[in-house]
Amino acid sequence: MAENRLRDPGFLDGALKSKSFRDALSGDSPVFPPLQVSSHRGLPALIISDEELHSLAAPFEFALVGKFSGRRPPLDLIHKFFFNLKLGGAFSIIVLNPKNVLIKLVNDLDYCRVFSHKSYFIATCFIKLFKWTPHFDVNVESPIVRI
């Protein structure tokens, strides 16, 4: 049971059911509306509406970004830390870059509980938490903080 809480095979779509290669090609997945092709500064570009952007971001409603000020501990130690918090729902953690991780939670109770602490120490490494947004950039400090 502990392994199921540490793994999320449907990380992007929020589903816990994995598909076979044949199922993925058969067209059973949700259909996205056709995107508008355009150009920006002479380069090809896709135009994505705000509605489509919010739809794509919906699985990340309860996502946080953890920023390590120094070194980042190994991913298994980060998983173990969040598992020991005894969260009510499942969670997933992926590495965004050497200093940042994405923490995807599945319910608002766990989200509020984890985000209510603005920082943690994981294996003697300091991590500061930020709210994830669709416009998140790892190179820019988030202006959204807890109150």
C-alpha positions as CSV (number, residue, x, y, z in Angstrom):
1,M,0.0,0.0,0.0
2,A,2.8,2.4,0.8
3,E,4.2,2.0,-2.8
4,N,0.9,3.1,-4.3
5,R,1.1,6.4,-2.4
6,L,4.6,7.1,-3.7
7,R,3.8,6.4,-7.3
8,D,1.4,8.1,-9.7
9,P,1.4,6.5,-13.1
10,G,-1.2,9.0,-14.3
11,F,0.7,12.1,-13.1
12,L,-0.4,14.5,-15.8
13,D,-4.0,13.5,-16.1
14,G,-4.7,12.6,-12.5
15,A,-5.8,9.1,-13.4
16,L,-4.4,6.1,-11.5
17,K,-5.1,3.7,-14.4
18,S,-2.3,3.1,-16.9
19,K,-3.1,2.4,-20.5
20,S,-1.5,0.0,-22.9
21,F,0.2,1.2,-26.0
22,R,-2.7,-0.1,-28.1
23,D,-5.3,1.7,-26.0
24,A,-3.4,5.0,-26.3
25,L,-3.4,4.7,-30.1
26,S,-7.0,3.7,-30.3
27,G,-8.2,7.1,-29.4
28,D,-9.8,6.4,-26.0
29,S,-8.0,9.4,-24.5
30,P,-9.7,12.8,-24.2
31,V,-9.7,14.8,-27.3
32,F,-8.3,18.3,-27.2
33,P,-9.8,21.0,-29.4
34,P,-7.8,21.9,-32.4
35,L,-5.2,24.5,-31.6
36,Q,-4.8,27.6,-33.7
37,V,-1.5,27.7,-35.6
38,S,0.1,31.1,-35.8
39,S,3.5,32.7,-35.8
40,H,5.4,34.8,-33.3
41,R,8.5,36.8,-34.3
42,G,8.7,34.8,-37.5
43,L,8.6,31.4,-35.7
44,P,5.7,28.9,-35.7
45,A,3.5,29.1,-32.6
46,L,0.3,27.6,-31.1
47,I,-2.4,29.8,-29.7
48,I,-3.9,28.3,-26.5
49,S,-6.9,30.1,-25.0
50,D,-7.3,30.8,-21.3
51,E,-10.0,28.2,-21.1
52,E,-7.8,25.5,-22.6
53,L,-4.9,26.6,-20.3
54,H,-7.1,26.2,-17.2
55,S,-8.4,22.9,-18.4
56,L,-4.8,21.6,-18.9
57,A,-3.8,22.9,-15.4
58,A,-6.8,21.4,-13.6
59,P,-4.9,18.2,-12.5
60,F,-2.4,20.5,-10.8
61,E,-5.0,22.4,-8.6
62,F,-3.3,21.2,-5.4
63,A,0.4,21.3,-6.6
64,L,3.2,23.0,-4.8
65,V,6.8,23.8,-5.9
66,G,9.5,23.1,-3.4
67,K,12.7,25.2,-3.8
68,F,15.9,24.0,-2.2
69,S,18.2,26.8,-1.2
70,G,21.3,24.6,-1.2
71,R,21.7,21.1,-2.4
72,R,18.7,18.9,-3.0
73,P,18.5,15.5,-1.2
74,P,17.9,12.3,-3.2
75,L,14.3,11.9,-4.5
76,D,13.8,8.8,-2.3
77,L,14.5,10.8,0.8
78,I,12.0,13.5,-0.3
79,H,9.4,10.8,-0.9
80,K,10.0,9.3,2.5
81,F,9.7,12.7,4.2
82,F,6.2,13.3,2.6
83,F,5.1,9.7,3.3
84,N,6.0,10.2,7.0
85,L,3.7,13.3,7.1
86,K,0.8,10.7,7.0
87,L,-1.1,12.6,4.3
88,G,-4.7,11.5,3.8
89,G,-4.4,11.2,0.0
90,A,-1.9,10.2,-2.6
91,F,1.0,12.4,-3.6
92,S,3.6,12.6,-6.3
93,I,6.9,14.3,-6.5
94,I,9.0,15.0,-9.6
95,V,12.2,16.8,-10.1
96,L,11.9,20.0,-12.1
97,N,15.6,20.9,-12.0
98,P,18.5,20.5,-9.6
99,K,16.9,23.0,-7.1
100,N,13.1,22.5,-7.6
101,V,10.6,19.7,-7.2
102,L,6.9,19.6,-8.0
103,I,4.7,18.2,-5.2
104,K,1.3,17.1,-6.5
105,L,-1.3,16.5,-3.9
106,V,-4.8,15.2,-4.6
107,N,-7.0,17.0,-2.0
108,D,-7.3,20.4,-0.4
109,L,-6.8,19.2,3.2
110,D,-3.4,17.8,2.4
111,Y,-2.6,20.9,0.3
112,C,-3.5,23.3,3.2
113,R,-1.7,21.1,5.7
114,V,1.6,21.0,3.7
115,F,1.4,24.6,2.5
116,S,0.6,26.0,5.9
117,H,4.3,25.4,6.7
118,K,6.3,27.8,4.5
119,S,9.4,25.6,4.7
120,Y,10.7,22.3,5.9
121,F,14.1,20.6,6.5
122,I,14.4,17.4,4.5
123,A,17.6,15.4,5.4
124,T,19.2,18.7,6.7
125,C,18.3,20.4,3.4
126,F,16.1,23.5,3.6
127,I,13.1,23.6,1.3
128,K,10.8,26.6,0.8
129,L,7.2,26.0,-0.6
130,F,5.4,28.0,-3.3
131,K,2.0,27.7,-4.9
132,W,2.3,26.3,-8.4
133,T,0.7,28.3,-11.2
134,P,0.3,27.6,-15.0
135,H,2.8,30.4,-15.6
136,F,5.4,29.1,-13.1
137,D,9.0,29.7,-14.1
138,V,11.8,28.0,-12.1
139,N,14.0,31.1,-12.7
140,V,11.5,33.6,-11.1
141,E,10.5,33.7,-7.4
142,S,6.8,33.3,-7.0
143,P,4.9,36.3,-5.8
144,I,2.2,34.1,-4.2
145,V,2.9,33.3,-0.5
146,R,0.7,32.0,2.3
147,I,-0.9,34.5,4.7
